[in-house]
Amino acid sequence: NDNGSKSTDSPQPSGTVKISPSKHLEMRTYSFYESLLFLQDVSKRMSLPMDIRLPPEFLKKLQMENENSPLCKPLSRMSRRASLSDIGFGKLETYVKLGKLGEGTYATVFKGRSKLTENLVALKEIRLEHDEGAPCTAIREVSLLKNLKHANIVTLHDIIHTDRCLTLVFEYLDSDLKQYLDNCGNLMSMHNVKIFMFQLLRGLSYCHKRKILHRDLKPQNLLINDKGELKLADFGLARAKSVPTKTYSNEVVTLWYRPPDVLLGSTEYSTPIDMWGVGCILYEMATGRPMFPGATVKEELHLIFRLMGTPAEETWPGISSNEEFMSYLFPQYRPQALINHVPRLDPEGIDLLSALLLYDTRSRLSSETALRHPYFLSLGDNIHNLADSQLFSSSQRQKSPLGCPHWQPLCDKGGPKNKFSCYSRG
């Protein structure tokens, strides 16, 4: 199983184990406490969430094996795979479809429920063409998410492979940042702008430390639940970055959040490609409108230069030798004061935004450095001590509102059918 959002490194209190004690007492002569320890040991050794409902037949089989050989040695990969199959992982019948959420070029996404935990899930069914096999974006998403275990990254629970399709089972979140903004009339509280921004940077920093670039950051790819927890999603365009930097395709990032170096043809890039998008998202949360909504590459560059100033050697070393830039013959714009365009951001917020939107990729703020920016001082010091699996506590999030004057769970207000496009892009 590829659940990784819940840590099982330490014993959980008995109240968190959602399994009837009487059922286990019928199966074995252990005391209730010993039964809980047995279940916790099984879950821990197999990297399972503590709220999973293990089938009685599987537990009975393990108990019989335990009588001859105590559960103390690590499971072999083959034994673990067989055990997971016995539980129900990797099987379509383990999940119940509740309705379609959206459809993309190669994938259809359904809202579902897991019979193992009774939790809601998102089922991303990727159609397999016999001539081509699984799309490379699907393979890339699976290979990366299997190794990304962080509270601010969407969890890949299960993978189901059949002849006709590959189904990815994700944790289910209620909405995404784009819908959140729409439902709040494009006016978020500035406290929650800060909360979402920090969570975005936490998830991204975790990726960047592992040399993984997301490459497609946009509000639609940031999932949000009714608790105000934000998680990075849609790693279909992400890829592991080797050292030294390889040459990648420059057709990767959604146009509005694409950095000027990529717009001008750069194929040698690293983590700064994501940081420009973070800056654009910060602007959009603070103003309620996209920062550079260009329809073409030239228009996108024009919007960037008109606000940030036309680049020169002083602000972007080497730009004068870029043939594409020189061929466009852009007007010589002077940089405008960002505070005039984002009046709701405080001075620290303006400083952070400016540092994220630098032309020179070597000077653009990194995700790890951004997390330590003075803009986040009001959140307290404890936020930097959270484990990867930990989210903000209720004391660290604003009780009410969480973005809207009166926080309510987001609902479908008759918007586009592809409500959860972050799951279903193709």
N, C-alpha and C positions, 0 to 999 in steps of 0.2 A: 504494500500500500504506500502511496506517496503523500499521505497525510503528514504534515509537518508543522501545522499551525499550533498544535497543543503539545507542550512539553510533558514528557513522562519521566523526567529525570529523578523526581522525588515522589514518594507515596502521596496519593491524593486522599483527602478526607472522605470518609465513607459516604457522605451525602452526595458526592459527585459521581458515584458509580450507579448508573441507571440499570441495574440488573436486580431482579427480585431475589432477596436472600433465600426465601423458601425454596425457590427452584433449585438453587445450588445445594441446599441442605438435603434435598431429595436425591441428588446425584452422588453425594459423597458424605462421609462421616466427619468432615472437618467442621470446626466451629465457624461461626459467622465471620469472625476476624480473620481466621486462617483462609476462609474462602475469598475474602477481599484481597488478601495478600497474594493468593494464587492468581486471581484475575489480573491484579496489577502487574504481577511478574510476567504473565503471558503478554499483556498489552505492551509492557515495557520492552520485552525482548523482541517483539515483532513490530515495534514502532507504531502501535495502534493508538487511536484516541481513547481516552478513558470512558467516554460515553457510548462506546460501541456495544451492541448487543450480540455477544458471541453465541452461535447456535449451540444448543444443548449437546447435540451429537459430537460436535467438535471438542467441547469441554470434556465430555466423557472420555473421548479418545485420548486427550492430553493427560487426563487424570490417570488412566490406565498406564500410559507410558511413564508417567511421573513416579508410579509405584516401583518401577524397576530401575529407572534412571532419573534422579532428581533434575528438576529444571534449573540447571546452573550453568551449563555450557552454552555458548552462542550457537544459534541455529545456522546451519549451512545455507547457502543461497538456494539450493535445490529444495531443502526442507521448508524454508520460509515460503518459497513460491508455492509449494504444494499446500502448505497450511493456509495461506491467503486464499487460495482457490477453494479450499474446504469451507472457509468462512463465507465466501460469496464475492470476493473481489475479482474483477476481470470478467464478470458475467452481467449481461444485459438485464436478466430477470431480477437482479438485486435492486434495480431502480425503477420507479414508477413515473411515467411521463404525466405532467399536469397541464401542459399547454405549450404552444410555440411562442418563443420570445422574439425570434428574428431569423433572417436568412441572408447569407452572403453568397459570394461566387462559388465557393466550394464547401461551405458548411451551413448547417441548420442548427439553431440552438433552441433547446426546450427547457422549460422549468420542470424540475423533477423532485422526487423525494427518495431518500435512501432508506431501504428496509432495514439496514444495519443500525442506523442511528436515529431514524425518523426525522432527520434534518433535511431542509431544502437544499437542492443542488442545481447547478446549471449543466445540462448535458449538451456538449458541443459535438455534433455528429458530422464528421468530415467524410465526404463521399470519396471513395477510392476508384479511380479510373484504372481499368485493367492494363491499359497501355502504359500509363505513367506511374501508377502506384500512388502512395501518399504524397500530397503536395509538400514541397520542401519547407514551406512556412509552418506546416503542421509538425513535421519532424523536428524542426528547429525549436518550436514552442515546447514540445514534449521534452526534448533533451535538456533544455535549459531549466524549465520549471521543476523537473524532477530533483534538481540540485539546489533550488532556491527555497529556503525555509525561513521566512520572515513574516512578522505580523503585518507589515505594510505591503506585502506582495500576495496576490490572490493564490490560494492553495489549490494545487492539482491533487484531488483525492484518489482518482482511479483512472486507469486506461483500459479500454475494452476494444479488442481487435477482432473483427470478423472479415469475411471475404468481401463484403460490400462496403463497410465503413469502419472508420476509426473513431471511437467515442471517447472524448476527454471529459471527465467528471470534475467540475470545479465547485468550490464553495459558492454559495449563492449570496449576492448582495443586492440590496433593493434598487439601487440607482447608480448613476455616474455623475461626475461633476457637471457635465453639460446640462443634464436634466435638473440637477440640484439648483443651478443658477436660474434656469427657466422657471422652476417652481417658486423660487424666491423673488421673482420679478427682477432678476439680475442685480439684486442688492443684498449682498451678504454682510453680516456683522464683521467688523475688522478683526475682532478677536478670533473668529472662526476662519478667516482668511489665514491668519497666523498658524492656527491649529492644523489646517489642511496642508499648508505650505511645509510645515515641519515634518508631517507624516510623509509627504511626497519625497522630501529630501532624505528621510530615513531609509525608505525603500530603495531609492536610487543609489544612495551611498553604499548600501549592502551589495547591490549589483556591481557598482564600479570597483569596489574592493576585490571583487572576484573577476575583474576584467571583462564584465558583460555590459554591453551598451544596449539600451532599449531601442533607440532609433525611431520611435513613433509616439512620442509623448504628446498628448492632447487631452482635453477635458473628457472626451468620450472613453478614453482608456484608463481613467481613474475611477475606480468603483467606490461607492459610498454606501454604508448601511445606516439604519435609523439611529445608531448610537454615535454617528459622526466619525466612524472609523474609515479611513481612506486606504485603498490598496491599489497598487500598480497591476494592470492587466494587459492582455493582448501582447504577448511576446513573440508573435508571428514574424515580426521583422527584426527582432533582437538577434544578436549574435555575440559569441565569445570573441574577445579581442586578444589576439596573440601578440607577443612582443618579439621583434619589432613590429610596428604597425603594418598591416597588409593593406592592399588596395581593395576597396569595396565599391559596390555600385553606388552612384550618387542619387539614385531614384528610390529613396527610402522613407523620408519623413514627410508627413502631411504638410502641404505648402505653407500654411499660416504659421507653423511652428518650426520651420526649417531655417537653420542659421545661414547667414550670407555666404560663408565660406563654401557650404555645400551648394547653395544656389548658383555660385559662380564656378561650379565644376570640380571642387576639391573632392578627391577620392581617398585622401589620406587623412583620416580623422580618428579622434579618440573620444574620451568621455566629454570633452567640451561640446560635442554635438548635442548631447542631452541637456546641457545646462542652459543653452540659449532657449530651448523650449520651456524650461522651468521658469525663466524670466517672463516669457510671453504668457504663461499660465498665471503667474503672480499678478501681472497687469490685468488680465481678464477677470480674475476673482475680485480685484480691488475696484474695477470700473464697471464690470458687467458687460463689457464688449471686447471682441478680439482685438489684439494690438496691431497686427499687420494682415488684414484680410484681403490679400492680393489674389487675383484670378489667374494671373500668369506669373512666370518667373520674373519677367521684367517689371511688372507692376508690383510684385512683392518686394523686390529690391528697391524700387522707387519709394514705396511707403516706408521702408526701413531707413533709407538715406534721408528722407525728408524730415524724419523725427530725430534720428540719431546723428545726423550730419553725414555728408558725403565723405567716405574714407580717403585718407591720404597716407603717405609713408609714415607720418608721425603717429597716427592712430592704428595703422594696419601695415606693418613692414612687409614689403614685397607686393603690395596691391598694384603698384604702377606697372608691374610686369605681367599682370593677369590679362590675357588677351580678351576674354569675355567682358571683363569690367571696362576695359578701354574702348571696346567696340560699341558699348551702349551709349557713351557720351552723356552721362548723367549730369544734370545741373549741379553746381557747387552749393550745396545746402550747408548751413551752419547748424550745429546741434542745438536742439531746443531743451529747455529746462523740463525735466520729467515731472516735477512737482505740479506744473501747470496742467498736465494731462492726467495725473493721478493724485488729486488733492486729498484724498482720504488716507493715503499712506503717510506715516510719520517719517521724520528725517532718516531714521535707521532703515525703514522700509525702502525709501528712495535710494539709499546707499546700496542696499542689497540688490535692488533691481538694476541699478547702473552697473554693478560688478558682474551681473549675470549676462548683460547685453554688450559686452566688450567685443570689438571686432577681432582683436588679436587673441587667437585661441589659447596662446600660452599664458595670457593674463586673465582670461575668463575664470571666474570663481569655480572651484571644485565643489562637489556635493558635500564632502566632509568638512571643508572650510566653511561652507554656507551654514551648516548646522550650528556652528559656533559663532555665528554673526550676532552682534548686539541686538538685532531685531527680535531675537527670540529670548532675550533676558527675562522678560516678564513671565515666561512660562516656568521659570525656576530652574534650579540645578539638577533636580532629580531626573528630568527628561533625558539627560545624557547618560544616566546609569541604567536605563532599561535594557533588559536582555532582548536578543533578536526576536524572541517569541512573545514579548510583552507589548501590549498596546497602552495607550493613556488610560489612567484610572479616571473615575468619574470626577474626582477632585481637580483633575488637570484639564477637564473639558468644561466648558460653560454649561451650567445646568439648563438654562433657557434664556434666550433662544439658541438654537444651533443653526444659525444662518438666516432664519425667517423670524419676523416679529413674534410669532407664536409657533414654535417648532412642532411640526406634525410629520409623520412618516410620509414620504413622497408617494404619489399615486399617479396612475395613468390619466392624464387630462385630455386624452384624445389626440396625442401627438403622433409622430410617425410610427408605423407598425414595427419598425426595427428598433424597439425600445432599448434593448440592451445590445447596441451595435458593437460595444467593446468585446462581447463574447463572440459575435457572429460575423465579424468582418472576413471578407474573403480575398 
